[in-house]
Amino acid sequence: MKKKIIICSALLAVATIVVIFFLILKNNFLFGIVPEFDGSRVRTTNPDRFYLEFEVMNGDDSEVMYLDQGDVLQVSWKLEKGKMDFVIKMGDDSIYKANNRVADDENQFKLEISNSGYYTIYINAQNAKGEIEVSRN
């Protein structure tokens, strides 16, 4: 009888450990471990388009595009959850800045380029889900 109790206790302990392990893997927020990025990033195949779709984004991303004077950028984003900052810069000068975008924020606009050069698109997101597209028309 004692042997059965010990075996049952051991099996219960192992089952509890397994359940806790899977809960930690599923909800790794218990230890403050947040996935940095889970999604798609497209740039390498088309130098005129930068597309970012993410289920989870925590942190920064950026892309550099060479643009000519008179080019027009088509910019759009849809943020389903979380928070995001979006900036387009040429050198140290911000030509477009949208800070503290929050869930359910959508935007679509065109931006005419006044000077030829390298432009950097910066994205910073926290607990965010959504998509961003920047393309040259």
C-alpha positions in Angstrom: 0.0 0.0 0.0 2.8 2.4 0.9 4.5 1.6 -2.4 1.3 2.6 -4.4 1.1 5.9 -2.5 4.7 6.7 -3.2 4.3 5.8 -6.9 1.1 7.9 -7.2 2.8 10.8 -5.4 5.8 10.6 -7.8 3.5 10.5 -10.9 1.5 13.5 -9.6 4.7 15.4 -9.0 6.0 14.7 -12.5 2.6 15.6 -14.1 2.6 18.9 -12.1 6.1 19.7 -13.3 5.1 18.9 -16.9 2.0 21.2 -16.7 4.0 24.0 -15.2 6.7 23.7 -17.8 4.1 23.9 -20.7 2.5 26.9 -19.0 5.8 28.7 -18.8 6.5 27.9 -22.5 3.0 29.1 -23.5 3.0 32.2 -21.2 6.7 33.1 -21.0 5.7 36.4 -19.6 5.9 34.9 -16.2 9.6 35.6 -16.3 9.4 38.8 -18.2 10.6 37.1 -21.4 8.8 38.7 -24.3 9.2 37.6 -27.8 11.0 40.3 -29.8 9.6 39.6 -33.2 7.2 37.1 -34.9 6.2 38.0 -38.4 7.4 38.7 -42.0 9.9 41.3 -43.1 10.2 42.0 -46.9 12.8 44.2 -48.4 15.5 42.1 -50.1 13.6 41.3 -53.3 12.3 44.8 -54.1 14.4 47.9 -53.3 11.3 50.1 -53.8 9.2 48.4 -51.1 9.5 47.8 -47.3 6.8 45.6 -45.8 6.6 44.5 -42.2 3.8 42.2 -40.9 4.0 41.1 -37.3 2.1 39.0 -34.8 4.4 40.2 -32.1 6.9 43.0 -32.2 8.9 44.3 -29.2 11.9 46.5 -30.1 13.2 48.4 -33.1 13.5 47.8 -36.8 14.7 50.1 -39.6 15.3 50.1 -43.3 17.3 52.4 -45.5 16.0 53.4 -49.0 17.7 55.6 -51.6 15.2 58.1 -52.9 15.4 60.7 -55.7 14.0 64.2 -55.5 10.4 64.0 -56.7 9.8 60.4 -55.7 6.6 59.8 -53.8 6.5 57.3 -50.9 3.2 55.6 -50.2 3.1 54.9 -46.5 0.4 52.8 -44.7 0.1 51.0 -41.4 -2.5 49.2 -39.4 -1.8 48.6 -35.7 -4.1 46.1 -34.1 -2.6 46.1 -30.6 0.2 47.5 -28.7 2.1 50.7 -29.2 4.3 52.0 -32.0 6.6 54.9 -33.0 7.1 55.5 -36.7 9.7 57.9 -38.1 11.2 58.6 -41.6 14.5 60.5 -41.5 17.1 61.8 -43.9 20.3 62.0 -41.9 19.5 63.7 -38.6 16.3 65.4 -39.9 12.9 63.8 -39.3 10.7 64.3 -42.3 7.8 62.4 -40.8 7.2 61.4 -37.2 4.3 59.6 -35.6 4.9 58.7 -32.0 2.7 56.8 -29.6 0.5 55.2 -32.1 -1.8 52.8 -30.2 -4.1 49.8 -31.0 -6.7 50.3 -33.7 -4.7 53.1 -35.4 -4.6 53.1 -39.2 -2.9 55.6 -41.5 -2.3 55.9 -45.2 -0.6 58.9 -46.9 1.8 59.9 -49.6 5.0 61.7 -48.9 6.8 63.6 -51.7 10.6 63.5 -51.5 12.2 67.0 -51.8 15.9 65.9 -51.7 17.7 63.0 -53.2 19.5 60.8 -50.7 19.3 57.9 -48.2 16.2 57.8 -46.0 15.8 55.7 -43.0 12.5 54.3 -41.9 12.4 53.6 -38.1 9.9 51.5 -36.2 9.8 51.0 -32.5 7.0 48.8 -31.1 5.9 47.4 -27.8 3.6 44.4 -27.5 2.5 45.3 -31.0 0.6 43.4 -33.7 0.0 44.9 -37.1 1.6 45.7 -40.5 3.5 48.6 -42.1 4.2 49.2 -45.8 6.4 51.9 -47.4 6.8 51.8 -51.1 8.1 54.2 -53.8 5.6 55.0 -56.5 
